[in-house]
Amino acid sequence: MSAIVAFKQQNGDFSASPLAKSVSVDDAALPAPEDTLPTVKLSGNIISATFLTPYTFGYRRRPKDCNEREPGCTTWELTPQRGSSALYDTLKHLASRENKWNHTIVGWTGEISEISSKSKTTPWNHLQNSRLAQVGNPPPSNNAAIRKPVPPNNLSSHRSYAIPPPVPVFDGNGNRMTMKADYTPNSAPEEQFPRVNKEDRKELQTVLTEKCRDVGWDKIRVVWLGDEESGGISLTGMDRWMKYAEKVLWPTFHYIIPQTFPLAEGTALSEKDWWRDYLRFNNAYADEIIKTYTPGDIIWVHDYHLLMLPEILRQRIGRDVHIGLFVHAPWPSSEIFRIISRRKQLLSGMLAANMIAFQSETYKEHFVSCCKRILGFSECLDSDGKIIGVETYGAHCAVHASPIGIDYLKVRAAVTHPGVQMNMDKIRKGYGDRKIIVGRDRLDSVRGVLQKLRAFERFLEEYPEWVDRVVLIQITSPSSLVESQAIELKVSELVSKINGRFGSLHYTPVQHYPQYLQPQEYFALLRVADIGLITSVRDGMNTASLEYVICQADTYGPVILSEFTGTAESLQDAIIVNPTNTAQVADEIAKCLEMSDEERKAHHKKLYDYVTTNTSQAWNSRFLRSLFEELEYDASHPITPVLDSQRLLKAYKESKQRIFMFDYDGTLAPIVTDPVMAIPADRVVRTLKKLAQEPGNKVWIISGRDQQFLSNWLGHIEELGLSAEHGCFLRHPGQTEWQNLAETMDMGWQKITEEVFSRYTEKTTGSFIEKKTVAITWHYRRAEVELGRHMAALCRAEMAVALQGWPVEVMEGKANLEVRPQALNKGEIVRTLTTEMENPGFVFCAGDDRTDEDMFRVLNELEQEGKTRLGEVFSVTVGPSSKVTEAKWHLLEPSDVVDAAGLCVGLVDPRDVGVAKGVEKSRGGMGGN
């Protein structure tokens, strides 16, 4: 018998409902580690990386000149985190004894509040019921009045309140006024700005280990952010770590485009600093995860604060790390997402995961569209034509829709608490026979509170017979957004307007409560309500609608749900509305109020069956089972980590003999429609020149381009070596003449090749032939994509037959086919150049397409043979981490290759290269305990 069925039978208040039928939850059971993957060895550990831990922290400093605190006072106080109840319920289920997995949560401390050193410690028993904080206020504490948050702004703004303002005075001559002030701080900086030393940080970790296991958690590890200075990590200015996520990603994901940002927050300079902090934030998580990671662990990353973490972990741990990413926020369309300046880096960071999941099919399709339109990838389809991932050069990153649920047993236990019934009686007494419409939202522009009020006003206008017979109870909680105060003012004005138009001395149509409710009040309100009204204009998963369905198990109240929430695709039997269409919402309110009992029951039954079956535990199991399947597939398709810029720079500085080998198109210059237009940027030329002039360096361009192109655009760099047409021609550094390595070969195959290519050029609009001295290339990148691919496959098959017996090969590049001599390729040139050097201590080789795989393959062979001592080898493919390649590293695009080269010769700041940007100088103070 399932836990849900057993609960229903034991609970007398609930068993009377005809909807309390048996619901199988076998699928919610998480398989044991030994029963998962025969081909992938798992350790039995799951590490969940979340934005915040399940608790907020209060810090009590030691009194000055005293090593001990007052008796009965501890250093740390923990309060359950408010919000994200579905997520934390899921993570707690992973730590339950019924699962055979070891579970660790890695989360940031968040902004830490300071507590008076003289206040008494709050008892730890409030940690047990996290529901108190997730839907209502935290439990009252003895020191509630003296807890104070550390100022979030920078130090200078805080000091300004402690420094008396300057006053005008006259100098000794009495004829000139000046300003004079005492700039001596009233108190020592250490008294104004608390710092947490290493000892106190260790004490917090000990408290979490000891106390949280008693209330159902397994392990919780804290991520510390900030620079380690004298006295410890400062607690001031901690909001900086959230700025990129909260001021760039969150608004964009909710369709608030940058043009609407306040000017002070939307400047490019500020965003650059926010991005660096965002990368430091993600790297700090990697630091903490690596401390506890063992091979075979599952790493589950949550939400938009940690989108770069998969790529960072892939770089720092290696190819074989198992990563799943779930994005709880809504994902925007590609037209909105492409506004973000770091769009490619973010997508690349996410695609380093083995699997990515979203709240709905719509959000999943938006993400795939972003990968197609921004990165140029294509979707991966199953046998039914359904999108199951993103195709990335022969490999794929799985992409799924997996809507989260809520903990049914936990919510139902809270709903049937005796205190809920007492509050229900009070509410019914206060409103009499009037119908109650309930709404609970955070007070920001995307939650649709204003749209809800306008629709309710429209309802009272269109259906005056309901005046004095229905009330709207709207609960709002504060938002951290700058716009929250402006929206609060608009809401208050609109509430006053509606109450003034339709209210009277004995009737107030809108009851607005801008506050948090205690859980017993909240659930009582959901149980007595006749309609649940959610009008979000952009939302992920709205758990209030799911809780409302459970609360209405005996009364069958309908729920009106915005089509713009992720929940709408899950609760398809709800009454779905467009919140901006006030007439539609008003009509649906009227229909719901007039529903018969039979209609309400039939409407509610389908919703209830879904909510009680698709619980947080079922979501938990569904996500991990899908991830296990992908890991089994990925075992034969390894993921390539991003180039480690710190390791690259260290190896460069430690070696005396170095060789750099670059492809050109797609590696130093982006791919363009017309090959003639792919001229090198000035930055590329300057970087190559600086690199080639550095003592001990040999720099080569190994390209499919002909001699004329390379001579025209790069030939003026005398120190640069050039190889044209995939190794058919060489021009050594310091020389002007080209060496033809194919001059003794029979070129009779060229005529046959040109004839075949000509026929397909006529059939494929937009294609053209590029005839080089030796090789011949057919380009179809201007043609319609599907037509070009189809004709290329036919052309390649026909060419293989036509050239049978000739010592040539047909190579497939990026939207092109090329025929060239078989004995000459980029790999052989790499072999020649590296063996000619006397034990190079540093080898860097970069390319982007299949012709460059010859270079990577040869370098791997030379390393394995051991005949030539190559030192540190950096073979780098340009493209996503999931690209099938012989290279050991990857970079996303040509500009990253130029950055890597510029880093070696000091043209690029180390903080601005790779996913570890901004980390080098301060990593030691970010993640330590």
N, C-alpha and C positions, 0 to 999 in steps of 0.2 A: 504493500500500500504506500502511495506517495505521501510525502510530508504535507502537501497541500490538502489532500483528501482527508488525512488524519486530523489536520487542524480543523477542517470544516465540520467533521463529525463530532469533535470534542467541544466545539464552541456552540453553546446552545443558542446564543443570540443570532448566530449566522446560519445555523443548519436549517432554520425554517424557510429560508429562501428557496424557491423552486429552481433558481439558477445555481445553487450550490451543488452542482453535479461533479462527478469524478472527472478530473483532468489529468491525463498522463503526463508525467514530467520525466520520463525515462531519458528523453533527449537532453535534459538539463544536467545529467550526471557527467562529470568530467572523468575521462578515462585515466587510469593510473599510468605513470610514466612508462612502465615496462610493457603496457598494452598499446602504445601509440604507434611508433614508427620502427619497423624492422630494419630499415636501411639507414636511419639517422639515430645516433646515440644521444639520448637526452639525459641530463643530469638529475632531473626531478625538481629543479629550482625554477621559479618564475620571479622575475624582477619587474615590478611595475613602476614606471617613471611618470609621476604626476606633477602638475604645476605646484601644488601645495600638499603638505602632509594632511592627515585627517584632523589635525589639531592646530589651533592658534596658540602662540606662546606669549607668556608674560614674564618679564625679567626683573628680578629684585637684586639691586646692587648692594654690595657690602657698604656699610657706613664708612665715611672717610676715616683713615688712620685706624681701621679695625678689620681684622681678618675674619671675624665671625659676624653672622647676622643675629638679629633678635631671636630669643627662644621661640620656637613654634613657627619660624619663618624659613621657607626654602628658597633656593635660587630661582626655580622655575615653577610656573603654574601653567597647566594645560587646560584648554577649553575646546570642546568639539567644534570643528569647522562648520560654519553656516553655508548651506548650499551644496550642490553636487551630490545629493543623497543617493541617487541611483549609482553613481560611480563608486562611492565609498561602500555601499552595500555589496556591490559586485566584488570589490577587492577583499572585503571581509569574508565573503563566501569562499574565496580562494584560500584563505587562512584557516578555514574551518576544519575540524578533525575528520569530517567525512571525506575530504579530499586528501589524497596521498602526496600532494605537492608541497614543497617548502616555498613560502611566499615572502618576498621582501618589497616594501614600498620605499621608493627613493623620492623625496619631495623637498621643496624649498621651505625654509622657515616662514617666508612671508614677512611682512612688516611686524616687528616685535614691539609689544607695548611695555612700557616701564611701570613697575609697581613700587609703591613706597616700601622702603626697607623696614618700616615699623609695622606694617600691616600683617595680619595673621594669614596663614596659608589656608586656602579653600580645600575642603576634604576632597579626596581623589574619587569618591564614589560617583561623581557626576560624569566621569568618563565613560561609564557603562552605556548610557543611552544617548548615542549620537543623534538620534532623531530630535532631541530637544533643540539642538542647534540648527539642524538642517531645515526645519520648517518653522521654527519660532525663535524666541530669545534664548540666549545661554542661561543656565541656572544662576540665580542670584548668588553673589559671593560677598564675603565679609568686607572685601576691599574694593567693592565696585565703585565707590565714590572717589577713590584716590588713584585708580588705575589711569594712566595717561599715556597716549601714544607718543612715540618719539617723532619729532617734527620731520615730515617727509622731504622738506626742501633742503637746499644746500646750507652749509654752515654759515655763510655770510648772512643769509636772510634770517637765520635764527639769532645770530648775534645782534642784529639790528634792534631787536626788542630789548636787549640788555644794555645798550649803549645810549646814554642821554644825548639828545640832539644838540648840535652846536648852536651857540647863541651869539648874536651880534655884539661886539664891544668896540670901543675906540682905543687906538694906540696911544702912546705916551704924548704925542704932539696934539692929540685931541682933534685932528682934522681928517682922520681917515678911519672908516669903519671896516672891521674884519670879522671873521668868524672864528670862534674859539670853542673847543670842547675837550672833555677828558675822555680819551679813547681807551682807558684802562678797563678791562672787563670787570664787571661786578663780582664775578666768581671765576674760579679756575676752569679752563676748558674741559678738564676731565669731569668736573661736576656738571657742566652743562650738557655734555654729549657723552652718553654712556658707551662703553666699549666692552665687548664680551671676550674675555681672555680664553686661552686654550683649555684651562682647567674647567671653566664654566661650560664650555662647549661639550667637553667630555661628560660633564655631569648631566647635561640635557640628554645626551645619547643613552646614558645609564638609566635615567628616569623613563625614557621611552621603552627601553628594553624590559625594565622591571614592571612598569605599570600597565603598558598597553597590551602585553600578552595576557594579563588577567582579564581583559575585557574583550578578548576575541581576536586581536591582531597577532600576527606572527612576528615579523620584524619591521621596524620603521627606521630608516636611515635619513639623516637630515643633511641637506645641501646648504652650505654656508657660502654667502656671496659678499664680497667686499675685500678691500686691501688690508692685509695684516700690518698694522702700525703699532707704535708703542702703546701698550695697554690692551691690545686685541683688535677685533673687528668692530668698526663703528656701526652703530644702529641708525645713524642719520642717513638720509637720502636713499633709503632702500627701494623707493619707488622707481628709481632709474632702471632697474632690471626688468620692469614690466612695460616700459614705455613703447618699445617697438611692437610688442604683441598687442598692447592695449590701444595705441594711438595710430598704428598703421594696419596691422592685420585684422583686428576685431572690427574696426569701421568698414574696411573693404569687404570682409566676409559678410557683413550685414548691409552691403550696398550703400554705405555712406562713403562717397568717393572723396578723394583728397581735396578737391576744390572747395569742399564745405568745411574743411578743418580751420580752426582759428589760426591766424597768420603766425602767431608766436610759436605754434606747435607744428606747423607744416613746412618749415624751412628745410631745404636740402641739407644744410650744415647740421642741424639737430638730428635729422634722420640718419645721417652717417654715424653719429655718436650712438644713437639708439641701436643701430645695426651691430656695431661693435659690441655693445653690451649684450645684445641678443645672442651673439655667438659666444661670448664669455659665459653667459647664462647656460647655454647648451653644453659647453665644454666643462663647466663645473659639475653638471650631472654625469658626464662621462667619467670625470675623475672619481666621483663617489661610486658609480656602478662598477668601475674597474677594481675597486677595493674589495668588492664582494663577489665579483664574477668568477665563475669556473666554466671551462668548456662544456658545452651542451646546455647551458642555461637558456631559457626563453626570456627575452627582454620585450616587454609590452609598453610602448610609448603612447602617452595620451595627450591629444589636443595641440592647439596651434602655438602654444608657448614653446614647444619642443620639436618643431618641424625639421631642424637641422641635426638633431641628435642621431637619427639613423645613419647618416653619412659620417658623422664624427666617430661613432662607435665602429663603423665598418673600417674606417681608416686606422683607428688606434688599437682595435682588437684583432681585426683580420677578416678575411673573406667568409669564414665559417660561422660567424656569429648569427644567431637566430633572432630576427627582429620583426615584430608586428606593430603597426601604427594605427590607432583609431582617432579619427577627427570628430570630436563631439559638436563642434560649431558647424553652422551651415557653410557649404562651399559655393562660392559665386560662379557665375558664368565666366567664360574666358574673356569676354569683352570688359568685364569689371576687373578680373584678376590681373590682366595684363597691364593695368595701370601701375601696379607695384613695381618699383624700380629693380628690386631684387627677385623678380619673378622666377628667373631661370635657376638661381641658386636654391630657392625654396623648393621648387619642383624636383631638382636633382637631389636635394637632401632627403626628401620624402621617398623618392624612388630607390634609395639605397635599402629600404625595408624589403623584407620578403613579401609582405602583404600589407595593403592599406585598406581600411574599411571606413565607411561613412554611414550617417544616420538614414539615408534614403537613396533610392535609385537615382533621383534627380541630382543629388549632390555628387554621386559617383560619376554620372555622365558628364556633369560640369567639369570634374577633375580630369577625366579622360580627354575632354575637349581642350582643356588647357595644355595638356601634354602634346596633343596633336598640333595645335595652332601656335604654341610658343616654342616647343622643342622640336617639332617636326616629326613626332612619332606617330604610330598608328595603333588602333585598338586591337586587342586580341579577342577573338570570338570563339564560343563553344559550338557544338554541332547544331544547336538550335538558333544560332545567330545572336546570342546574348553576349554582351560585353563582359569579359571576365578578367581583363587586365590591359596593360599597356605594352605594346610590342616595341622593344628597344634593341634593334640590330640583331635579331635572331633569338634573343631571350625575352622574358616578359616579367613584369612586376604585377602580381595579382591585385585586383581591385574589386572589392565587394561592397554590397549594401547590407548592413547588419544593425537594424534599429535596436537601441537599448531599451530595457524594460525596468520595472521597479520591483522591489522585494515585496511580493504579495503578502507573505506571512507576517512580515514586520509591520507593514501598513495596516493590515487587518487587526493585528493585536493592538495597535495604537488606536484604531477607530473604535474598538469595542471596550476601551478603558472606561470605568465607571464615571470618571470625571467628564468624559465627552457627553454622556447622557445628561449630566447636570447642566452643562453649558447649552445643550440643545433646548432644554426646557426654558432656560432664560431667554434664548433668542426667539423661540416661538411665542413666549409671553410678550416680548417687546414688539413683535410685528403682527401678532394676531393672525388673521386669515389671509393676509397679503401674500402674494407669490414672491419668492425671493430669487433673484438672479445674482450669481456670485462670480466675481473675478479676482484673481490674485496675480499681480505682475510687478516686475521691477520697473522703476520709474526712469525709463529711457525711451528714445524715439522709436526703437524697433519693437517694443512690446505692445504697441497699439492701444494704449490707454485712451488717448484722445479720440481715436477712431471708434472705440467702444462707446465712449460718452456721446459722440455725435450720432451713432446709430441708435442709441437708447433715446436720445432726444427726438430723432426722426420717428421712432416707434410710438412715442407718446403723442406726436403730432398726427400720425396716420391712424392711430387706434386710440382715440380719446376715451373709449369705454374702459380702458385699463388704467386710467389715471386714478390714483388712490387705491388701486388694487394690486400694484406690483412695485417693488423697490429693487434698486441695483445696489448691492453692497460691494464696493471696490476696495480691495486691500492693496496698497503699494508699498514696496520696500525701496530704500534709497539706492541710488546708483553711483558709481565712482566717476562717471563721465562728467565732463565739464558742462554739458548741456542739461544735466539733471535739474538744476535749479530753474532754468528757463521753462522746462516742461512742467515742473511742479507748479509754477505760476499759471501756465495755460490751463492745466488741469483744474486748479482751484477756481479760476475764472469761469470755466465751462460748467463746473459743478454748481457754482453760485447762479449762473444763468439758468440752468435747467430747473434748479430748486425754486428760483424766483418765478419762472414761467408756469410751472405745473404744481408747485407745492402750496401748502397752506399751514395754518398754525398746528394742525394735527397730522400733517403728512409731508414727509421729506422724501422725494422720489429717489435721490442719490445719497447714499451714505458712504462717504469717502474716509478711509482710515489709513493715513500715511504712517504705518508702523509695522513692526513684526508682531505676529500673534504667537501666543503660547500654543503648543501642539494640540492641547485639548480644546482650545477655542477654534483653532483652524479646522480640525476634523469635524467638530460640531457644526461649523458653518457649512462645510461641504455636505454633511448629511441632511441638513434641513433645507438646503437649496432645492429649487425646482428646476433651474437651468444653470449649467456651467457655460460661461461665455469667455472664449479665448480668441482674441482678435490681433495677434502678433502680425506685424508686417514683414518680419524676417526672424526666424528662430530655428534652433536645432531641434532638440527633443524637449517638448513641453511636458514635464512630469506631472504638473498640476492636473492636466486632463486625465491622466492615468489614475491618479489618486482619487479624483472625483468619481470615476467609473466604479472604483472599489467601494467608495463611501455610499454609493447609490444602489448597493446590492439588494436592498429591500424596498426602495421607493422608486427606482427606475427613472431617475431624472435624466433628460436628454442633454447632450453636450454639443454646443455650437463651436466649431473649430475652424480657425483660419487655414486657408489652403497654402499659406506661405510658411507653415511650420513643418519640421521634419516629421512630426507626429501624424500629420494629415495623411501621409501615404501608408501609415500603419493602421490608423483607425479609419479605414475607408468607409465604415458604416456610420461614422459620425455625420453630423449635418455640416457639410463643408461650405464655407462662404469666402467671398473676397472682402476683407475688412474695409477696403476703401469704397465699396459699394454699400453705402449706408441704407439705401432702400432695400437691398437684398437682405441685409442683416436684420433690419426691422421686421420684414415679412417673416423671416424664419423664427424670430422671437415670438411673434404672434401665433405661428403654427404650432410651436412647441407648447405654448401655454394652453392651447386648445386641444392638444392630443388626448385621446382616450387612454384609459389604463392599459388596454390591450396593445395599442400602438406603442406606448412608452415601454412596455415590457419587451415587445419584440425588438424594438430599437436598441434597448439596453443589452439584451442577451448576447448579441453578436460582439458588442464591445467588451462585455465582461469576459466572455470566453477567450477573447484575444489577450486581454490584460493579464488574466490569471494563468495563461499558458506561456506567453512570451515574457517571462520574468527576467530579473537581472541575472539570476542563476542560469537560465536558459541562454541568455545572450552571452554570458561568460563562456559557457561550454561551446556554443555555436562559433564564436570567434576563434577560440583556441583550436577546435577541431579543423576549421578551415585552414588555420595557420599550419597545423601539422601536415595537412595534405600538400601545402605549398612547399614546406621544408623537404618533403620527400622528393618532390620534383626538382627543387633547387639543388639537391645534393649532387646532381649531375650537371648543373648549370651554375657554377660559382659566380659570386658578385665581386667585382673589382673595386678595391678601396680607392678613395681620392688621394692624390699625391700629397704626401706628408711634407709640407713646406719647411718645417723645422729640421727634419732629417735631411732634406735636400741641401739646405744651406750649410748644415754641419759637415756633411760629406764633401761639399765643394771646398770649404775652407781648409779641410784637413788633407786634401790631395794636391799634388803638384802637377801631374799630367792628366788633362781632362779632354774629353771629346764630346761634342754636341752634334747630333744629327737630327735635322728637322725635315719633315714633309712640308709642302707649301700649301696647296689648296685644302682648306678645312682644318689646317693645323696652325699656320701663321696668318692666314687670311680666310675670312668666311667664304663659304660656297655661295656663288652668285649665279644668276640665270645665264649671263653672258660671260664665258671664261675670260674674254679680253678685258673685262672690267675689274677683274680680281687683282688690282694693283696693290702693292704693299703700302700700308699706312706709314706715315713718318715715324710714328712710335716704334713700329716693327724694325724699320731700317736703323734707327738710332740704337735700339737694343742689340741688334745683330752686330753692328759695328763695334759697340762697346765690348760685347762679349768676345768677339774675334780678336780684339786688340789686347785683351787681358793676357799677361804672361802665363804660359803653360796650357792655353786653350787652343783647341782645333775645332772649328765650327764648319759644318757642312750642311748644305741644302740638298736633299735627295728627293727630287720631284719628278712627276710625270710630264712636266712642262718641257717645251723644246728649248734649244740653246738661245734662240733669239730673245724669248721672253725673259729668261733668267739673266741674260747679259744686259738687256735694256734696263731692268729694274733693280738688280742686285749686283751687277758686274762691277760697279764702281767701288765696292768694298774689296780692296785688294787682299785682305787677310782671310777672305771667305772662300771656302771650297764649294764648287757647284757640280751637281750630277743631274743630267737632263734625261728625259724619256726613260725613266725607271732604270737608270744605270747604263744606258747605251752610250752616253757621252760624259766625259769628265773634264773639269777645269780645276786644276790644283791651285791652292792659295799662292798668290804672288805671280801667277801666270795669266796670259791673255788668250792663249790658244787652247782649243778644245781637242780632246783625244777621243777618236771614234773607235769604240770597242766592237762595233758591228760591221766594220768596213769589209771584212772578208766573208761575210755571210751572204747566202743567196736570198735575194729579195723578191723572188718571183711570186711569193704568196701575197704581196701587197695588192696586185691587180685583182686577184680573186676576192680578197677582203673588201676592196673598194666597191666591187660589183654587188656583193651581197648587201653591204651597208647602204648602197644607193637605192636598192629595191625597197628597203624598209624605211628609208627617208621619205620616199614617195608615199608610202602607206601611213606614215605617222606625222601628222601635222605638228610643226614646232621642233622636230628633230633636225639635226645637221651633222655633218662629218667634219672632223678635224684631222687633217693629214699632216703628220709630222715627218721628220727625216726618216725615221725608222718605223715607229709605231703609228697605227691608225686608230682613231677613237670615234665612236658614234655616240653623240649626246642626245638625250631625250628629256632633259630636265624642263624644257619649255613646253613639252607636250602635256596633255591631260594625264594625270597621275596613273589612273588605272589602265588607260590605253598604253601608256609608255611601258609600264611593267609587263603587260601582256605581250606587246610586240618585241620587247627585249628578250623574253623567254623563247619566243619563236625564232628570233634572229640568232640567238646563241646556239640553239639546237641545230639550225641549218648551217651555221658557220663551222660547227664541230665536224660535220660531214664534209663540207666543202674543203676544209683545210687538213683533212686526214692525210697523214704522211709527211706533212711539213713540220719542222722543229719550232713550232710557235704555240702560244697558249692564248686562250680567250679569257680575259680578266673582267670581272664585273665590279665597277666602282660605284660611286654615288650618282645614280641616274645616267650611267654611261657604260658602254662596252668598249674594251680596248684589246687589240690584237698586237702582240709583241713577240720577239724572240724568246724562246723558252730558257735559253742558257743565261740570259741577262735579266736580272731583277734587282730590286732594292736590297734583298737579303744578301746577295753576293757582294754588293758594294759595301755593305756594313761589315761583312766578314773580312774583306780586303782592308778597309780603313782601320779596323780595330786591331788586326794582327800586325799591321805595319807599325803601330805604336809600341813603345817599350813599356809594357805593363801599365796601361792607364789606370789610375786610381779612381777615376770617376767617369761613368758613361751615362749620357742622357740621350734618349732616342724617343721622338714623338711623331705620331702619325694618326690618321683618322679613319682610313678605309681598308678594304681587304688587301690592297696592294702593299700596305704598310705592315700587314701581319707577317710578311716574309722577313722584315727587319727584326721584329720581336722574336720570331721563331729561331733565327740564327743566333741572336744574343743568348737565348735560353740554351741552345746547343753548346755554345762556347763556354757558358758557365758550367754545364754538366761535364763537358770533356775535360776542363781544367788545364788544357794546354796553354791557354793564354790567360794570364792573371788580369781580370778586368776590374777588380776592386768593386766599388758600389755601383750597381747598375740600376738606372731608373728608366724602364721602358714604359712609356705613357701613351695610352690611346685617348683620343679626344671624342667624348661622347658620354653616355650615362654609365652608371656603375654596373648595370645589368647587361651591358653589351658583351657579347661573346668575343673573347680576344685572347691572344697569347701574351699581352702586356700585363705587367704586374700592378700598374697604377692607372688611374684615369683622371682626366680633367674635363670639365664640361664643354668649354668652347675655346676658340683660338685666343681670345684675350687672356684667358687663364694661362695658356702656354707662354705668352709674351710676359705675363707677370712673373712666372716661375723663372724665366731666363733673366729678367730684370732684377729679380731678387738676388741672384747670385753675384751680380756686379754692382749692387747698391743703388739701382735705379728705382726700386720699389721698396716701400716701407714694409717690414715683415708683418706688421699688424694688419696690412691690407691684402694679404695673400692667403688663399685657402680657407677652409672652414674653421681654422684655429685663429682667425683674425682677432687681434686685441688681447690674446691670451698670454703671449710669451712673457711679458714683463710682470705678470701678477698671478700666474696660475698657483703658485705656492700658497697664496693667501685666500684662495677662493673656496677650495673644497676640503680643506683640512679640518680635523676635529680639534 
